[in-house]
Amino acid sequence: MDFLKDIWFFLKERKKFWLAPLILILLLFGLLLIFAGSSAIAPFIYTLF
């Protein structure tokens, strides 16, 4: 949790709020890949790519 807090303070102090959507998209893509590899819906997710 401290890691997320540090990222938020970095974005806030450096005025780099444009990085927030990029970080969010990368996190969501990573979660999708993790769940795709270990679930029964993996064949359906792989057809998207």
C-alpha atoms as an extended CHARMM CRD file, in Angstrom:
* protein
*
        49  EXT
         1         1  MET       CA              0.0000000000        0.0000000000        0.0000000000  PROA      1               0.0000000000
         2         2  ASP       CA              2.9390000000        2.3310000000        0.6190000000  PROA      2               0.0000000000
         3         3  PHE       CA              4.0090000000        1.8490000000       -2.9880000000  PROA      3               0.0000000000
         4         4  LEU       CA              0.7060000000        3.2370000000       -4.2920000000  PROA      4               0.0000000000
         5         5  LYS       CA              0.9060000000        6.1250000000       -1.8500000000  PROA      5               0.0000000000
         6         6  ASP       CA              4.4370000000        6.9450000000       -3.0490000000  PROA      6               0.0000000000
         7         7  ILE       CA              3.3140000000        6.8950000000       -6.6700000000  PROA      7               0.0000000000
         8         8  TRP       CA              0.4300000000        9.2430000000       -5.8700000000  PROA      8               0.0000000000
         9         9  PHE       CA              2.7070000000       11.7090000000       -4.0570000000  PROA      9               0.0000000000
        10        10  PHE       CA              5.1730000000       11.6030000000       -6.9500000000  PROA      10              0.0000000000
        11        11  LEU       CA              2.4290000000       12.3850000000       -9.4640000000  PROA      11              0.0000000000
        12        12  LYS       CA              1.0590000000       15.1350000000       -7.2500000000  PROA      12              0.0000000000
        13        13  GLU       CA              4.3560000000       16.9030000000       -6.5510000000  PROA      13              0.0000000000
        14        14  ARG       CA              5.7770000000       16.6650000000      -10.0660000000  PROA      14              0.0000000000
        15        15  LYS       CA              2.4420000000       17.6150000000      -11.7170000000  PROA      15              0.0000000000
        16        16  LYS       CA              2.5350000000       14.5070000000      -13.8680000000  PROA      16              0.0000000000
        17        17  PHE       CA             -1.1360000000       13.6010000000      -13.7020000000  PROA      17              0.0000000000
        18        18  TRP       CA             -1.0380000000       12.5230000000      -17.3360000000  PROA      18              0.0000000000
        19        19  LEU       CA              0.8220000000        9.4000000000      -16.1870000000  PROA      19              0.0000000000
        20        20  ALA       CA             -2.1230000000        8.1970000000      -14.0660000000  PROA      20              0.0000000000
        21        21  PRO       CA             -4.2270000000        6.8090000000      -16.9870000000  PROA      21              0.0000000000
        22        22  LEU       CA             -1.1610000000        5.1260000000      -18.4470000000  PROA      22              0.0000000000
        23        23  ILE       CA             -0.3410000000        3.4150000000      -15.1480000000  PROA      23              0.0000000000
        24        24  LEU       CA             -3.9730000000        2.3570000000      -14.7260000000  PROA      24              0.0000000000
        25        25  ILE       CA             -4.1540000000        0.8330000000      -18.1990000000  PROA      25              0.0000000000
        26        26  LEU       CA             -0.9010000000       -1.0640000000      -17.6590000000  PROA      26              0.0000000000
        27        27  LEU       CA             -2.1760000000       -2.4330000000      -14.3330000000  PROA      27              0.0000000000
        28        28  LEU       CA             -5.4650000000       -3.5490000000      -15.8750000000  PROA      28              0.0000000000
        29        29  PHE       CA             -3.6500000000       -5.2010000000      -18.7780000000  PROA      29              0.0000000000
        30        30  GLY       CA             -1.3630000000       -7.0270000000      -16.3490000000  PROA      30              0.0000000000
        31        31  LEU       CA             -4.3320000000       -8.2540000000      -14.3110000000  PROA      31              0.0000000000
        32        32  LEU       CA             -6.0240000000       -9.4600000000      -17.4800000000  PROA      32              0.0000000000
        33        33  LEU       CA             -2.9490000000      -11.4650000000      -18.4300000000  PROA      33              0.0000000000
        34        34  ILE       CA             -2.6760000000      -12.9770000000      -14.9530000000  PROA      34              0.0000000000
        35        35  PHE       CA             -6.3080000000      -14.0490000000      -14.8860000000  PROA      35              0.0000000000
        36        36  ALA       CA             -6.1520000000      -15.2750000000      -18.4910000000  PROA      36              0.0000000000
        37        37  GLY       CA             -3.4080000000      -17.7300000000      -17.7070000000  PROA      37              0.0000000000
        38        38  SER       CA             -5.0380000000      -19.3380000000      -14.7070000000  PROA      38              0.0000000000
        39        39  SER       CA             -8.7490000000      -19.5180000000      -15.4300000000  PROA      39              0.0000000000
        40        40  ALA       CA            -11.2960000000      -21.4290000000      -17.4720000000  PROA      40              0.0000000000
        41        41  ILE       CA            -12.0250000000      -18.3740000000      -19.5910000000  PROA      41              0.0000000000
        42        42  ALA       CA             -8.4780000000      -18.2510000000      -20.9370000000  PROA      42              0.0000000000
        43        43  PRO       CA             -9.3930000000      -19.4760000000      -24.4530000000  PROA      43              0.0000000000
        44        44  PHE       CA            -11.9680000000      -16.7090000000      -24.7830000000  PROA      44              0.0000000000
        45        45  ILE       CA             -9.5450000000      -13.9910000000      -23.6780000000  PROA      45              0.0000000000
        46        46  TYR       CA             -6.8250000000      -15.2130000000      -26.0200000000  PROA      46              0.0000000000
        47        47  THR       CA             -9.1570000000      -14.7820000000      -28.9880000000  PROA      47              0.0000000000
        48        48  LEU       CA             -9.2120000000      -11.0320000000      -28.2520000000  PROA      48              0.0000000000
        49        49  PHE       CA             -5.5140000000      -10.8130000000      -29.0240000000  PROA      49              0.0000000000
